[in-house]
């Protein structure tokens, strides 16, 4: 975000990437590839909490090199044994809808441009070793450079 080369912000393409599931207990982390600028639109995933008793709080961090530039933690807990559909998008609000739909929305800041080695991660505070993040779809604009 802080080290962007000059680029034409109008000449972009859209893409949807199905990311591989991380190992159980690990967060989802995306590192911007070389020779590309990305602007995230949304990330959709499923978070399945194991049966271990504890609340989990979904969070999002955007990092430039080693410095975090944006961090958000949802105030809504996911309790043991629940599966939530989680969306991070450029909408400015955070909302949770428990029973029956089990959805959680967390805000992603608008107009973010990622350039290698920029990264973002979606994780859970209090994540158990058996918790699973799966079905990750990442929607973004991109510019090859």
C-alpha positions as CSV (number, residue, x, y, z in Angstrom):
1,X,0.0,0.0,0.0
2,X,2.8,2.4,0.7
3,X,5.2,1.3,-2.0
4,X,2.9,1.5,-5.1
5,X,4.5,2.1,-8.5
6,X,2.7,4.4,-10.9
7,X,-0.3,2.7,-12.7
8,X,-3.4,3.5,-14.6
9,X,-6.2,3.2,-12.1
10,X,-8.9,3.0,-14.8
11,X,-7.3,0.1,-16.8
12,X,-8.1,-2.8,-14.5
13,X,-9.7,-6.3,-14.7
14,X,-11.9,-8.2,-12.2
15,X,-11.1,-11.6,-10.9
16,X,-12.6,-14.1,-8.5
17,X,-10.1,-16.5,-6.9
18,X,-10.9,-19.7,-5.1
19,X,-8.2,-20.0,-2.5
20,X,-7.0,-23.3,-1.0
21,X,-8.2,-24.0,2.5
22,X,-5.6,-23.4,5.2
23,X,-4.8,-26.2,7.6
24,X,-7.1,-26.6,10.6
25,X,-6.3,-24.0,13.2
26,X,-4.6,-21.7,10.7
27,X,-5.8,-18.3,9.5
28,X,-6.4,-17.4,5.8
29,X,-3.5,-15.2,4.6
30,X,-3.2,-13.7,1.1
31,X,0.1,-12.2,-0.1
32,X,-0.1,-10.0,-3.2
33,X,1.8,-11.7,-6.0
34,X,4.8,-10.2,-7.8
35,X,4.2,-7.8,-10.8
36,X,0.6,-7.1,-9.8
37,X,-1.4,-4.5,-8.0
38,X,-4.6,-5.8,-6.3
39,X,-7.6,-3.9,-4.9
40,X,-9.8,-6.3,-2.8
41,X,-13.5,-6.0,-3.1
42,X,-14.7,-8.8,-0.9
43,X,-13.6,-12.1,0.7
44,X,-16.2,-14.8,1.4
45,X,-15.5,-17.9,3.5
46,X,-16.9,-20.4,6.0
47,X,-15.6,-20.5,9.6
48,X,-16.3,-23.7,11.5
49,X,-15.6,-23.7,15.2
50,X,-14.7,-27.0,16.8
51,X,-16.5,-28.4,19.8
52,X,-13.9,-27.0,22.2
53,X,-15.7,-24.5,24.5
54,X,-14.6,-21.0,23.8
55,X,-15.8,-17.9,21.9
56,X,-14.0,-17.0,18.7
57,X,-13.9,-13.5,17.3
58,X,-13.2,-13.1,13.6
59,X,-10.6,-10.5,12.6
60,X,-9.0,-8.9,9.6
61,X,-5.5,-7.4,9.3
62,X,-3.9,-5.6,6.3
63,X,-0.1,-5.4,6.5
64,X,2.5,-3.6,4.4
65,X,5.7,-5.5,4.7
66,X,5.7,-5.9,8.5
67,X,3.6,-2.9,9.5
68,X,-0.1,-3.4,10.1
69,X,-2.1,-0.6,8.4
70,X,-5.6,-1.8,9.2
71,X,-7.0,-4.2,11.9
72,X,-10.6,-5.0,12.7
73,X,-12.0,-7.5,15.2
74,X,-15.7,-8.4,15.1
75,X,-17.5,-7.8,18.3
76,X,-19.8,-10.8,17.7
77,X,-18.6,-14.2,19.0
78,X,-18.8,-17.5,17.3
79,X,-19.3,-20.2,19.9
80,X,-18.2,-23.8,19.9
81,X,-19.7,-26.0,17.3
82,X,-21.1,-23.3,15.0
83,X,-20.4,-22.6,11.3
84,X,-20.7,-19.1,10.1
85,X,-20.6,-17.7,6.5
86,X,-18.2,-14.8,6.8
87,X,-18.0,-11.9,4.3
88,X,-15.4,-9.1,4.5
89,X,-16.3,-6.3,2.0
90,X,-16.0,-2.6,1.6
91,X,-19.4,-2.0,3.3
92,X,-18.6,0.1,6.4
93,X,-20.7,-1.9,8.9
94,X,-20.2,-5.0,11.0
95,X,-23.3,-7.3,11.3
96,X,-23.9,-10.8,12.7
97,X,-27.0,-12.8,12.0
98,X,-27.1,-15.9,14.2
99,X,-29.8,-18.6,14.0
100,X,-31.0,-19.5,11.4
101,X,-28.6,-18.0,8.8
102,X,-25.3,-17.9,10.7
103,X,-23.7,-15.0,8.8
104,X,-21.1,-12.5,9.8
105,X,-20.0,-9.4,7.9
106,X,-16.8,-7.5,8.7
107,X,-15.7,-4.3,7.0
108,X,-12.8,-4.1,4.6
109,X,-11.5,-0.5,4.0
110,X,-12.4,0.9,0.6
111,X,-9.7,1.8,-2.0
112,X,-7.0,-0.5,-0.7
113,X,-4.2,-1.2,-3.2
114,X,-1.9,-4.1,-2.4
115,X,1.5,-4.5,-4.0
116,X,4.0,-7.3,-3.1
117,X,4.8,-7.9,-0.2
118,X,1.5,-6.5,1.1
119,X,-0.9,-9.0,2.6
120,X,-4.1,-9.4,4.4
121,X,-5.3,-12.1,6.8
122,X,-8.6,-13.3,8.2
123,X,-8.3,-15.1,11.4
124,X,-10.1,-15.7,14.7
125,X,-9.0,-14.6,18.2
126,X,-9.2,-17.7,20.4
127,X,-8.9,-20.0,17.4
128,X,-8.7,-23.7,18.4
129,X,-6.4,-26.1,16.6
130,X,-9.4,-27.9,15.1
131,X,-11.2,-24.8,13.8
132,X,-11.4,-24.7,10.0
133,X,-11.6,-21.9,7.5
134,X,-12.9,-23.1,4.1
135,X,-14.6,-22.2,0.8
136,X,-12.6,-19.0,0.4
137,X,-13.6,-16.8,-2.5
138,X,-11.6,-13.6,-3.0
139,X,-13.1,-10.9,-5.4
140,X,-10.7,-8.2,-6.5
141,X,-9.6,-5.8,-9.2
142,X,-6.1,-6.2,-10.6
143,X,-3.5,-4.4,-12.6
144,X,-0.5,-6.4,-14.1
145,X,2.6,-4.2,-14.1
